[in-house]
Structures are given as C-alpha cells and as structure tokens.
Amino acid sequence: MNIYIKEAISQANKAYRRNEIPIGAVIVKDNKIIAKAYNKRQSKSNVLGHAEIIALLKASRKLKDWRLFDCELYVTLKPCELCEIAIKESRISKVYYLIEKKEDKKTYSKTNFLKINDIQSNEIKNYLRTLTSFFENKRKLK
C-alpha cells in the first residue's frame, strides 16, 4: 500500500481515538509529506475542522502560499462538497481517496441565500468598481 495513504489512515486512527469522525488527510509535494491532519470538528467546535481543510491550511503555511501547485492530496474518504471546493481553490493537482460514500450526506440547512438587488446605490456601485479594479490590477501584474 502507498506510504501516503498509510499515513492518512494513521491520521484517521488518531481522529477515531479522539472520538472524531475517522478521516485523515496527507498533502505531498515532490514526493515529500508537507502536511497531515485528521478531523477536529468536534474537539475544536469548528465547522471547518475537516481533515482536508486543516491539511490545506498547514500546507499553505509551510509553502507560504495558498496556491498548492504540484501538490497531491491523499485522503481516507472522498472529500465532501465543502472540501472539494477548497481543494479546487487551492490548485491541488490530484486527489487520491480510499473510500467513496455510498450516498452523499444531505446537510440539514434552513439557510436561504438572497441577492440584494439595490444596484442603484452609490456605495454598491463604488464597491463594484473597487472589486473590478482589484482583479484588473492583479491580472496586469502577471
């Protein structure tokens, strides 16, 4: 078995011993482990305490960049929707997982997302110009 997935399983076992959902994650760059983590949602009372998110944060700190180009993620369970988005945003090149859930967990939510349609407001127009200008300037620098 791959040494990286073995380490992910080891991390999942740590989570299990701490009464957390047993999921472990390992991030590798240039054949070297740069970050490893396990779920800490319960112990930290943090909705973002997923193994994958924690590993992404650790890898970003280590590389001093949020862009994790040329990195690979090894995880014991296929990432949830939240983690998938974070992984894609981080620019991870490949994700390897051991187990796929039989069915996606439907999260309980009564949250409604409502767009404010007051585009006539000067504050909103100014904010839109600021946002547009920010990204235009970033693109010019590259």
N, C-alpha and C positions, 0 to 999 in steps of 0.2 A: 504494500500500500504506500502511496505517496507520503513523503515525510511531512508535507504541509497540511494535508488533510488529517494526518495523525495528530498534529499539533492542534488543529481545530477541534478534534474530538476531545483532546486533553482539556482544552478550554471549556468545552461543553460540560465535561465532567465536573469542572470547578463550579460552574453555574448550578449544576444539579446538587452538589454538596451544600450549596448556599441557598437552596430552596428557590432557585430561579429557573426559568424555562431553560432547559439544557441546549443552548445553541452557542457554538464557538465560531470565531472568525479569525483568519490569518491573512495578512497582506504581505506579498512578496515582490521585491524588485531586484532584478539582476541575480536571481537565484538565492536571495537572502531574505529572511523574515525581517520586516521592518516594523510590523505592528501585529499584536494579537490581543484578542478580547473575548469576553463572554457576556451574556445578558446580565444587566444590573438594573432592570426596570423596577423591580420590587424593592430592592435594598436601597436604591437611590431615590425612590419615589419620583421617577423621571420618565415621562412618556418616550423620550428619545434614548433610553438606556438599552437599545438593541445592540447586540454584539457587533453587527456590521457598522453601525454609526460610530460606536466607540473606537473600533479599529480604524475607521476613516479619519477620525479626529487625531488619533495617535500618529498615524502615518503622515498626516499633514503637518503636525508639529515637527516630526523627525525630518521631513524633507523641506520644511519651511515654505510650503506651497500647498494650496488647496487642490491644485491640479495634480493628480496622481498618474501622470503619463507613464506608460510602460510598467505599470503595476498590475498584479493579478490578485484576486481575492479568492480564498478558499473558505467555504462556509459549510456547516453541517446540514443546514436546512435551506431550501430555496428561499431567497430573500422575499420579504413581504413588499407590498407596494411602496410604502414609505422608504424602505431601504433601497429598493430598486431605483427610485428617483435620485436619492443621494449618491448612489454608486454611479449612475449615469452622469450626474453633475460633476462628480469628482474626476471623470475621464479615465476610470479604471478600464484597462483593455480587455480583460477576461475575468469571468466569474465561474468558478467550479463549485458545484454543490453535490452533496451525497444523496439527500432525500428530497423528494418533491411532495408537498402536501397533497392529499387526495382531493381536497376541495379547499378553495380559498376561504379563509375566515372572513365573514362579513362583519365589519365592525359596527357596533351599536353607535349610532350618531343621530342626534336631532339638530345637528348644525346645518344652518342654511347659509349659503354664500349669496350675497345680494350686491349687485353692482350699483353704485351711486351714479346716477345719470345727470349730474349737475355740471356739465362741461362748460356752461356759460360763465361759471365763477372764475374771476381773475386768478385766485390762488391755485385753482386746478390747472388753468392754462399755463401759469408760471411753473408749476411743478412738472407738467408735461414737457415744457421747453428744457427744464433742468435735466430731466431724465434722458431726453433725446440727445442733448448736448453731451452728457456724460459718456454715453455709448459711442457717439460720433468721435469724440476725442480719443477714446480708448482704441478705436479701430485705426485712427490716424497714426497712433504711436507704434503700431505693429508693422 
